[in-house]
């Protein structure tokens, strides 16, 4: 059972590092974590692969489709949307707008995401 959740934990860790390092202007280190997150997403389902494509600059879904895609937890979706907004500048406000709504004070990511959004 624990191994079932390992990829999600790894994904969240690398996306958190990407967001934090991007916020702090540490582009090289941020990109390393983004690449590690991409390798996890590319092994996932159709939605994960579409997110990976968008994070790689080759969108497989429209911004509206990505925003309305179902994800297991609102906090994880807020994290993914924040990362997408950092990478996809033309659609940043669409991603950040929903991420702000999903970012709740009870989330472990709340303060980090709030500092970026």
URVENLIN-V61178 format. One record per pair of residues at least 4 apart in sequence whose C-alpha atoms are under 7 Angstrom apart, sorted by the first residue. I is the first residue (numbers start at 1). J is the second residue. Records with the same first field share a line. If there is no record, write none. Layout:
I = J / J
This chain:
2 = 6
5 = 9
6 = 10
7 = 11 / 40
8 = 12
9 = 13
10 = 14
11 = 15 / 37 / 40
12 = 16
13 = 17
14 = 18 / 33 / 34 / 36 / 37
15 = 19 / 33 / 34 / 37 / 83
16 = 20
17 = 21 / 30 / 33
18 = 22 / 30 / 31 / 33 / 34
19 = 23 / 83
20 = 24 / 112
21 = 25 / 26 / 27 / 29 / 30
22 = 26 / 27 / 30
23 = 116
26 = 30
27 = 31
28 = 32
29 = 33
30 = 34
31 = 35
32 = 36
33 = 37
34 = 38
35 = 39
36 = 40
37 = 41
38 = 42 / 52
39 = 43
40 = 44
41 = 48 / 49 / 52
42 = 48 / 49 / 52
44 = 48 / 49
45 = 49
46 = 50
47 = 51
48 = 52
49 = 53
50 = 54 / 59 / 60 / 61
51 = 55
52 = 56
53 = 57 / 58 / 59 / 60
54 = 58 / 59 / 60
55 = 84 / 87
61 = 65 / 66
62 = 66
63 = 67 / 91
64 = 68
65 = 69
67 = 95
71 = 77
73 = 77
74 = 78 / 102
75 = 79 / 102 / 103 / 107
76 = 80
77 = 81
78 = 82 / 99 / 102 / 103
79 = 83
80 = 84
81 = 85 / 95 / 96 / 99
82 = 86 / 95 / 96 / 99
83 = 87
84 = 88 / 95
85 = 89 / 91 / 92 / 95 / 96
86 = 92
88 = 92
91 = 95
92 = 96
93 = 97
94 = 98
95 = 99
96 = 100 / 117
97 = 101
98 = 102
99 = 103
100 = 117
103 = 107 / 110
104 = 110
105 = 110
109 = 113
110 = 114
111 = 115
112 = 116
113 = 117
